[in-house]
Amino acid sequence: MKGYDTSNGYMGYVEGKYILFASEQEYFEFMED
């Protein structure tokens, strides 16, 4: 898992591309599923 903060939220790396999440926490929860 990797990503970075932006002014719009958290860009998380998912399956070869970055997806914008509301927060880093949402990204981690998404990746746990």
C-alpha positions in Angstrom: 0.0 0.0 0.0 1.2 3.5 -0.8 -0.2 6.9 -1.4 0.2 10.6 -0.6 -1.9 13.4 0.8 -3.4 16.1 -1.5 -5.5 19.2 -0.9 -8.5 17.2 -2.0 -7.9 14.1 0.2 -5.6 11.1 0.1 -4.4 9.6 -3.2 -4.1 5.8 -2.6 -2.4 3.4 -5.0 -4.8 0.6 -6.0 -4.2 -2.0 -8.7 -1.8 0.1 -10.8 -3.5 3.5 -10.5 -4.1 6.2 -7.9 -7.6 6.7 -6.6 -8.7 9.7 -4.5 -10.0 8.8 -1.0 -11.5 11.1 1.6 -8.7 10.2 4.0 -5.8 7.9 4.6 -8.0 5.9 7.0 -10.5 5.3 4.2 -7.8 4.0 2.0 -6.5 1.6 4.6 -10.1 0.3 5.2 -10.6 -0.1 1.4 -7.5 -2.1 1.1 -8.4 -4.4 4.0 -11.5 -5.6 2.2 
